[in-house]
Each structure stands twice: as structure tokens, then as C-alpha cells.
Amino acid sequence: MEVTFRHVTADDFALIGRWLAEPHVERWWAHEWSPEAIERDFGPTLRGEEPAEDLIASAYGRPIGLCQRSFWYAYPDEVEEFAPYLDVPRDAMTIDYLLGEPADVGQGLGTALIRDLATDTFAAHPGCGVLLVPVNAGNPASWRALEKAGFRFVAHARAEPDNPIDPPDHRVYRFDRP
């Protein structure tokens, strides 16, 4: 099974909002899902005002998830937050991901999505030499999927969590350009 990616369009906003409202997504993304919040948070990337990419992941002929990627140095505050714990090379990018449908969780799709997103990121961004991905330490499903996709654990870090109910403990994973 291959996971493919395309850039988010405004037509995807309702789907993204529905996914963000799913309990298994809301727990880790802690994101508002009203139409106004989706436009506010995903519109700038769509219009090229944000130095990141939002992507819809598809498999089996249907959308399965949302992915994001960006160069670390496009967000200096995040580099500064993680720099005490690991070297963040100038050519490093990060990814984020979610599976939207509850029925897709636990089926191996997360690992496939991460593996294929890494391959797609290196192909789309020749200047990217490494992926560094921080994951909340309390989310073992996510960091295990990274490990199964070939990422290796490189650091413990303390950083602002996506969900304010979580402690700041993160595990950071690395995948070098093949």
C-alpha cells in the first residue's frame, strides 16, 4: 500500500475540521475545528503566507489523514526551544501527521503514512538533509509508528506541548536523507 500526498485546498477544510473533532485526533492536536478556526489556521499556509505545507494523505483511493511539514529554521522560536537538547541542522525539516478516521487507527496506516511522507519530503525538498520530529512522550502510538517507519530516537526534550493537559516531555526522532 502506498500513501500519496497533495496540498490542502479550501475544499478540504470541512474534512479537516471533521478529523480534528475526532476524539483520537483532538487528544493530541487540541485544535479548534469550527469553520472559522480552520480558515484562520490553515488559510495562511494555503495562501503562501506561512512557511509550511499542509498535505492531505490518501490511500486506498480515499483521504486518510492530514500532514504538515516545514523547515525548522522557518520557526526560530521552535529551534531555540529544542536547541538545548539536540543539534538542529540548517537543512532539517519536521513533519506532523494524523489519521483522520477512527477505523484507520491501529491498522498500520500511520507507519505507512510516515514512511511515505519522509520519502515524499526528501523528493519535494532537495535541500532537506534530515527530518527531526518531536513527539509528546505520552503518545507512544505516534513515536512507535515513527520507529516502525525507520526513524531513530535521538533525544529527550522539554517543550511546550500541543495540548495544555500534557507535560512538556517530548521524544525527538531523526531520519536522515537516504
PyMOL commands that set and color helices and strands:
alter all, ss='L'
color gray80, all
select helices_A, chain A and resi 10-21+23-29+35-46+72-74+76-82+102-104+109-124+140-148
alter helices_A, ss='H'
color red, helices_A
select strands_A, chain A and resi 4-7+53-59+62-71+92-99+130-136+152-158+169-176
alter strands_A, ss='S'
color yellow, strands_A
deselect
rebuild
show_as cartoon
